[in-house]
Amino acid sequence: MAHVPVLLQESLEGLALKVGDVVLDATVGNGGHAREICARIGSEGTLVGLDLDEAALREAEKHLARTKTKVILRKSNYRNLDSVLRELGLSAIDKVLFDLGIRLEEFTESGRGFSFMKDEPLLMTYDADPPREAETAAAIVNTWAEEEIAYILAEYGDEKFAKRIARRIVERRREKHILGTYELVSIIEDSIPAHFRKGKIHPATKTFQALRIAVNDEFGAIEEGLQKALRMLTPGGRIAVISFHSGEDRIVKHIFRDLPTSEFQIITKKPIEGTPEEVRKNPRARSAKLRIIQKINA
C-alpha cells in the first residue's frame, strides 16, 4: 500500500501557486505533493525538497523525474532549511509546504521500530544512518528517569496510563535492557488494565507515538523550521502546514497567532480538515489539519 498525500488539493489551492514560483517542500517524502506542485509552477519554477529519509528521497526522485520544473532534493531536517537554501543560493522563497505526517513506509519498511506490528530494534530515527550521538527509543526507555519517561508519554502521546507504563519500563529494565518493539509492547500491555486493552486503537499506539516525537525532537523541529521559513518568505508568499497531532497543531496555531498582523495574514481562521469522502478513502486524513499564512509586507 503506497503513501497517499493528505489534503492535497486544499494545500495546493491554499498556497496559491503561480508559474515561476520558488517552492520549498520541507517534507518531500515520496513526492506526492511535490509532483502536483511542479505541475503548477511549470518549467520556470523551482522546487526544493527536503527529507531525512534517503529511501523517501529516492522515491521522490523517481516520481519527479519527468517534470519540467527545476527540482533539487536534499537530505536534511527542515529545522536546517535556512542553511540548505542559502547553500543553493536562495535567500528567499515564495511558497513553503510542511506535511508533518509520518510516511506509511516508515511503519512498514524502515526496520527502525516505528511499528509495534513487527519485532524490530527500538531506534525510531527518521535518518537510517543517524550520527552516533543521536537519541534512540532504546536509549530513552533504558536510561531516562521514570519521571521523564512519564512526562513524554503524557505530553507527546496523551497517554492516560503514562505513569504506570513508565514505572513498569523502569522495573523491567532493571532485569535486562529493553531493545525490541515486541518487548516494549509486552511491557505496555502489562501496565494497562485489561478492559483498556481492547479498544479501537492498539494499547501501544500512544507510547510509540510519544517516543518517536521525543527521539526526533519533532516539536522543537517544527517550531525552529517554521520560524525560519517565515523569515525567508517573500512578500505575498504563503506557508501551508498539515499537522496530524494536537501538539503539532497547537505549535503552528500559536506561532501564526503571535505574528504581527502588519506583516502576516492568517488565511485559515479555522484549520481545514479532510472531507468525509477523503477520510473514507484515506483514514490518515481523519486527524489532519491544514493551516495557511501569507506574508503581506517585508
C-alpha positions as CSV (number, residue, x, y, z in Angstrom):
1,M,0.0,0.0,0.0
2,A,1.5,3.3,-1.1
3,H,1.5,6.5,0.9
4,V,-1.4,8.8,-0.2
5,P,-1.0,12.6,0.2
6,V,-3.5,14.1,2.6
7,L,-5.4,17.3,1.9
8,L,-3.7,17.5,-1.5
9,Q,-6.0,19.9,-3.3
10,E,-6.7,22.0,-0.3
11,S,-3.0,22.6,0.4
12,L,-2.2,23.3,-3.3
13,E,-5.0,25.8,-3.6
14,G,-4.2,27.4,-0.3
15,L,-0.6,28.0,-1.4
16,A,-1.9,30.0,-4.4
17,L,0.9,28.6,-6.6
18,K,2.0,30.5,-9.7
19,V,4.1,29.7,-12.7
20,G,7.7,30.5,-11.8
21,D,7.4,30.2,-8.0
22,V,10.3,29.0,-5.9
23,V,8.8,26.4,-3.6
24,L,10.1,24.5,-0.6
25,D,8.6,21.2,0.1
26,A,10.1,20.8,3.6
27,T,8.9,17.2,4.0
28,V,9.0,15.9,0.4
29,G,8.5,12.2,1.3
30,N,7.7,10.2,-1.8
31,G,7.0,13.3,-3.8
32,G,3.1,13.1,-3.8
33,H,2.6,16.8,-3.0
34,A,5.7,17.8,-4.9
35,R,4.6,16.3,-8.2
36,E,1.4,18.4,-8.2
37,I,3.3,21.5,-7.1
38,C,5.6,21.1,-10.1
39,A,2.7,20.8,-12.4
40,R,1.5,24.2,-11.2
41,I,4.8,26.2,-11.1
42,G,5.9,24.8,-14.5
43,S,9.3,24.9,-16.2
44,E,10.1,28.4,-14.9
45,G,9.6,27.3,-11.3
46,T,12.0,25.7,-8.8
47,L,11.1,23.1,-6.2
48,V,13.5,22.3,-3.3
49,G,12.5,19.1,-1.5
50,L,13.9,18.1,1.9
51,D,13.7,14.8,3.8
52,L,15.8,12.9,6.3
53,D,14.9,9.6,4.9
54,E,17.1,8.6,1.9
55,A,14.6,6.0,0.8
56,A,12.0,8.7,0.5
57,L,14.3,10.9,-1.5
58,R,15.0,8.1,-3.9
59,E,11.2,7.6,-4.4
60,A,10.7,11.3,-4.8
61,E,13.4,11.5,-7.4
62,K,11.7,8.7,-9.4
63,H,8.3,10.4,-9.1
64,L,9.6,13.8,-10.2
65,A,11.9,12.6,-13.0
66,R,9.6,13.6,-15.8
67,T,8.7,17.1,-14.5
68,K,10.0,20.1,-16.4
69,T,10.4,22.1,-13.2
70,K,13.9,22.5,-11.8
71,V,13.9,20.1,-8.9
72,I,16.6,20.0,-6.1
73,L,16.4,17.3,-3.5
74,R,18.5,17.3,-0.3
75,K,18.8,15.1,2.7
76,S,18.1,17.4,5.7
77,N,15.9,18.1,8.6
78,Y,13.6,21.0,7.9
79,R,14.9,22.7,11.0
80,N,18.0,23.4,8.9
81,L,16.1,24.7,5.9
82,D,17.8,28.2,6.0
83,S,21.3,26.8,5.6
84,V,20.2,24.4,2.8
85,L,18.5,27.2,0.9
86,R,21.5,29.5,1.3
87,E,23.9,26.8,0.1
88,L,21.7,26.7,-3.0
89,G,22.0,30.5,-3.5
90,L,18.4,31.1,-2.4
91,S,17.9,34.0,0.1
92,A,14.1,33.9,-0.1
93,I,11.3,31.6,-1.0
94,D,7.8,32.1,-2.4
95,K,5.8,29.1,-1.0
96,V,6.5,26.5,1.6
97,L,4.7,23.3,2.4
98,F,5.1,21.3,5.7
99,D,3.4,17.9,5.7
100,L,4.1,16.7,9.3
101,G,2.7,13.2,8.8
102,I,5.0,10.2,9.0
103,R,5.3,8.2,5.8
104,L,3.4,4.9,5.7
105,E,6.7,3.2,4.5
106,E,8.4,4.3,7.8
107,F,6.0,1.9,9.6
108,T,6.0,-0.9,7.0
109,E,9.6,-0.9,5.6
110,S,12.1,1.1,7.6
111,G,13.0,-1.7,10.1
112,R,13.7,1.1,12.7
113,G,11.0,0.3,15.2
114,F,8.2,2.7,14.3
115,S,5.7,-0.1,14.1
116,F,4.6,-2.3,17.0
117,M,3.3,-4.8,14.5
118,K,6.8,-6.1,13.7
119,D,9.7,-7.1,16.1
120,E,12.4,-4.5,15.3
121,P,15.2,-2.6,17.1
122,L,13.9,0.3,19.1
123,L,15.5,3.1,17.1
124,M,12.7,5.4,15.7
125,T,15.1,7.7,13.9
126,Y,14.0,9.2,10.6
127,D,17.6,9.1,9.5
128,A,18.5,5.5,8.5
129,D,22.2,6.3,9.3
130,P,22.0,8.7,12.2
131,P,25.0,10.2,13.9
132,R,26.4,8.2,16.8
133,E,25.2,10.7,19.4
134,A,21.6,10.6,18.1
135,E,18.9,9.8,20.5
136,T,17.0,6.5,20.1
137,A,13.9,5.0,21.6
138,A,16.1,2.3,23.3
139,A,18.2,4.9,24.9
140,I,15.1,6.7,26.3
141,V,13.5,3.6,27.8
142,N,16.7,2.3,29.2
143,T,18.4,5.4,30.6
144,W,15.8,8.2,31.2
145,A,14.4,8.8,34.6
146,E,11.0,7.4,35.3
147,E,9.5,10.9,35.7
148,E,11.0,12.0,32.3
149,I,9.5,8.9,30.5
150,A,6.1,9.5,32.1
151,Y,6.2,13.2,31.1
152,I,6.8,12.5,27.4
153,L,4.2,9.7,27.3
154,A,1.6,12.1,28.7
155,E,2.8,15.3,26.9
156,Y,3.5,13.8,23.4
157,G,1.2,10.8,23.4
158,D,-1.7,11.9,25.6
159,E,-1.3,8.5,27.3
160,K,-3.7,8.1,30.2
161,F,-1.5,5.5,31.8
162,A,1.8,7.3,31.4
163,K,3.0,6.9,35.0
164,R,2.1,3.2,35.1
165,I,3.9,2.5,31.9
166,A,6.9,4.4,32.9
167,R,7.1,2.6,36.2
168,R,6.8,-0.8,34.5
169,I,9.5,0.2,32.0
170,V,11.9,1.1,34.8
171,E,11.1,-2.1,36.7
172,R,11.7,-4.3,33.6
173,R,15.0,-2.6,32.6
174,R,16.5,-3.4,35.9
175,E,16.3,-7.1,34.8
176,K,17.5,-6.6,31.3
177,H,17.8,-3.9,28.6
178,I,14.7,-3.3,26.5
179,L,15.8,-3.5,22.9
180,G,13.0,-4.6,20.7
181,T,9.5,-3.4,19.8
182,Y,7.7,-6.6,20.9
183,E,9.4,-6.4,24.3
184,L,8.2,-2.9,24.8
185,V,4.6,-3.8,23.6
186,S,4.5,-6.5,26.2
187,I,5.5,-4.1,29.0
188,I,2.9,-1.6,27.9
189,E,0.1,-4.2,27.8
190,D,1.1,-5.4,31.2
191,S,0.8,-1.8,32.5
192,I,-2.7,-1.2,31.3
193,P,-5.9,-2.5,32.9
194,A,-7.3,-5.4,30.9
195,H,-10.5,-3.7,29.9
196,F,-8.5,-0.9,28.3
197,R,-6.5,-3.3,26.0
198,K,-9.4,-4.0,23.7
199,G,-10.2,-0.5,22.4
200,K,-10.2,0.7,18.8
201,I,-6.6,1.7,18.9
202,H,-3.7,-0.6,20.0
203,P,-2.6,0.0,23.6
204,A,1.0,0.7,22.4
205,T,-0.1,3.4,19.9
206,K,0.3,6.4,22.1
207,T,3.6,5.3,23.7
208,F,5.2,4.6,20.3
209,Q,4.0,8.0,19.1
210,A,5.4,9.8,22.1
211,L,8.8,8.0,21.8
212,R,9.0,8.9,18.1
213,I,8.3,12.5,18.8
214,A,10.9,12.6,21.5
215,V,13.6,10.8,19.6
216,N,13.3,13.2,16.6
217,D,12.6,16.3,18.7
218,E,9.7,16.8,16.3
219,F,8.0,19.7,18.2
220,G,11.3,21.5,18.5
221,A,12.0,21.0,14.8
222,I,8.5,22.3,13.8
223,E,9.0,25.5,15.8
224,E,12.5,26.1,14.5
225,G,11.8,25.2,10.9
226,L,8.6,27.2,10.7
227,Q,10.2,30.3,12.2
228,K,13.0,30.1,9.7
229,A,10.6,29.6,6.8
230,L,8.6,32.7,7.9
231,R,11.7,34.8,7.9
232,M,12.7,33.7,4.4
233,L,9.3,34.1,2.9
234,T,8.9,36.7,0.1
235,P,6.1,39.4,0.4
236,G,2.9,37.7,-0.9
237,G,4.4,34.3,-0.2
238,R,2.5,31.6,1.7
239,I,3.2,28.7,4.1
240,A,0.9,25.7,4.4
241,V,1.2,23.3,7.3
242,I,-0.5,20.0,7.6
243,S,-0.4,18.6,11.1
244,F,-1.6,15.2,12.5
245,H,-1.2,15.7,16.2
246,S,-2.8,18.1,18.6
247,G,0.6,19.2,19.9
248,E,1.8,19.9,16.3
249,D,-1.3,21.9,15.5
250,R,-1.0,23.9,18.8
251,I,2.5,24.9,17.9
252,V,1.5,26.1,14.5
253,K,-1.6,27.9,15.7
254,H,0.4,29.8,18.4
255,I,3.2,30.8,16.0
256,F,0.8,32.1,13.5
257,R,-1.3,33.9,16.1
258,D,1.7,35.7,17.6
259,L,3.0,37.1,14.3
260,P,2.5,40.9,13.7
261,T,-0.7,41.5,11.7
262,S,1.1,44.3,9.9
263,E,3.3,41.7,8.3
264,F,1.3,38.4,8.1
265,Q,-2.3,37.4,7.4
266,I,-3.7,34.1,8.6
267,I,-5.6,32.7,5.6
268,T,-7.3,29.9,7.6
269,K,-9.2,31.3,10.6
270,K,-10.0,27.7,11.4
271,P,-8.0,24.8,10.3
272,I,-9.1,23.0,7.1
273,E,-9.9,19.3,7.7
274,G,-10.4,16.3,5.5
275,T,-13.8,15.8,3.9
276,P,-15.8,12.7,4.9
277,E,-15.1,11.3,1.4
278,E,-11.3,11.8,1.8
279,V,-11.4,10.3,5.3
280,R,-13.3,7.3,3.9
281,K,-10.7,6.7,1.2
282,N,-7.7,7.6,3.4
283,P,-8.1,7.1,7.1
284,R,-4.9,9.1,7.8
285,A,-6.9,12.3,6.9
286,R,-9.1,11.9,10.0
287,S,-6.7,13.8,12.2
288,A,-5.2,16.1,9.6
289,K,-5.4,19.9,10.0
290,L,-4.3,22.4,7.5
291,R,-3.3,26.0,8.4
292,I,-2.1,28.6,5.9
293,I,-0.5,32.0,6.4
294,Q,0.6,34.8,4.0
295,K,3.3,37.4,4.3
296,I,1.9,40.7,3.3
297,N,4.9,43.0,4.0
298,A,8.7,42.7,4.1
